[in-house]
Amino acid sequence: MSRVFILVAALTAMALPALGQDTRSYTAANGTFEIPVTPQRIVALNDQIVALPLYELGAPVVGSAGRTDADGNHFLRGGMDTLGIDYANTGIEYVGGFNGLDVEAIAALQPDLIIGGPYTDPGVAEQLQKIAPTLLINNNELGIIETMRAFADITGKTGNFEARLQRYRDNVARLRDYLGDPEDISVGLTFMFPEGAEMWVYKHSGNLGAIAQVVTDLGFREPAAITALSTNETNYSAELIQDLDADFIFGFYRQQPDATPANIRAAYEKFAPGWCQALTACRNGQFILLPGPTFGPTMAGLDLALELIESNIAARPFTPFAEAE
Amino acid sequence: MNQMRAPAIVSHKLRAWSGVPALLLALLAVFLLHIAVGAKPLPIQTVIEALTGFDSTNFDHVIIRNLRLPRAVHAIVVGASLSLAGALMQGVTRNPLADPSLLGLTSGAAFAVMVSTALFGAASLALIPWIAMAGALGAAAIVYLIARLVPGGATPLSLTLAGAAISAFLGAVISVIHLLNQDTFENLRVWLTGGLAGRDIALLAYVGPWMALALLAGIVLAARVTLLAMGDEVAQGLGIRTGLLKAQLLAVVVVLSAGSVALAGPLGFIGLVIPHVVRLYVGSDYRWIVPYAALAGAAYLVSVDIVARIAIPPREISTGIITAMIGAPLFVHLVRRRTR
């Protein structure tokens, strides 16, 4: 009993920093909460989906969930290649994995706001409410732009965000002019795991971060087989890989030892031997591996994805894919 | 009396022998079906051409020769191995619930592969089978030790309970390792659910000969398992060196279980269910149970893998998920049937 009392007292003491701040109501996926008008100490419950866009906005992130590499070192997934940040070169503290949060570590940081998402265990989110208002932002439903807009609104960094978004929109409009009629160009999105046992395919409206947003904004066409999928994303049979053929097919590599461009290409070959010969896009040099930040949910990712699309599709001649009748 | 028994034995032998060609035919049929059907419908003419005049620039031929054929071969080897290993374990431990996964062998092999990957990175193909065998052997030794130490010794019940405990423990440790090192183990996600997609045929070249030897040894030793299943005293009375026989059978089971894990990850229920199914036909004689289990297990896993590939195209389901979905209710049905 006394332990429970001490824990409650400790959690209450941790919550004290939030007292005395101006607050306002904010409605997130898990309810309406009183949050600081200008949060000073934010803990992100996911590195790639929350911490990176928050940091990019200039929000004061003091802690974040992260990953652990084979040597036991913690890192922010996508942090170095997207924004050049990691635990080591920022003041951000590691607070566990997104599905294995360290509640005590979060409490010790005395946050005044905690932000998670649909991947956050609801029970843990309830516990965290005792430390600071914990908002769950459903990034899957909102898409990356509305998620970033929500983060900007929550943190009060809206000016910077809207300016960058406007520049992105201007660049999209310019690129659409270069492309002529993007609806005539088909683009497929695939994701291969380095082990080569499984390949995923994404609809343009799917949850594949910046690249999905860019191909949607540009108005490219999906291969019919992808449009016909009943879900936004799915694993896909190797036998049917030719159904994905398009003018351009994108895959992804990451800044990890096992997910280099060479490893990912080898994984496609292991998954579907002869795949490159089987796909006209690949035979014509129009299967392109993009770097990890292009499927992350940041403005930097959006800008990078847009630039790579521009240089690979608009800035060079390509061989159109002729669909079989 | 003898005159009455003789026709019964002849009849049983006849019945048992008659099942062998039927099972071989069934295995051949599902093997050909596995090659002929898949997510992509292909004319039978193309299938024949791919087998008789392979053209590596024709992706339909590649589907047959490089995707379906190796996968079917993997399914035969793994299905036969797990089923035969289960049959031997049930005979040796006199425990109808024994199988490689329930007694910790599968978890031990999977655990060893996971730990070695965590410590040393992706292990080379040549090392994976040995690592898996070491893990399976270590888990078997711990299960046996625990069962020996409890009052009453290594009974079927204590072995089952110790195996379940070790499997659960190793499963938990695998989860912890996964949690601590998500990026490395994201790649092993499919393998951990038990799958035949994207398996490396080169690995089969490393493991295959050992597994073939173990399958052969299992069939050779099967007759003595029948005696062992009657009890150690009876077997010893009939001249069987039970300690040596158990060690030989353990080696066979470890090689088959670990090889299967290395090839397809931890697949459940095959070693548990298939021996019970074949018992319904051939009775309790392990001379028949063991080869029947191997053939039926191979045919079963090939069939299950067909379902995994074509059930909901363009998606694929992990073969291990289907074996569990079919195996669990099938096992309950068999238990209910036996208890009636």
Interface residues (C-beta under 8 A of the other chain):
Chain A: R67 T68 D69 A70 G72 R77 G97 N99 G100 F193 P194 E195 G196 A197 E198 V201 A225 L229 T234 N235 Y236 S237 A238 E239 L240 Q242 D243 Q256 D258 K270 F271 A272 P273 G274 Q277 A278
Chain B: G38 A39 K40 S56 T57 F59 V62 I63 N66 L67 R68 A118 G121 A122 L179 L180 N181 Q182 D183 T184 E186 N187 L188 R189 V190 W191 G195 A197 G198 R199 D200 R309 P313 P314 R315 E316
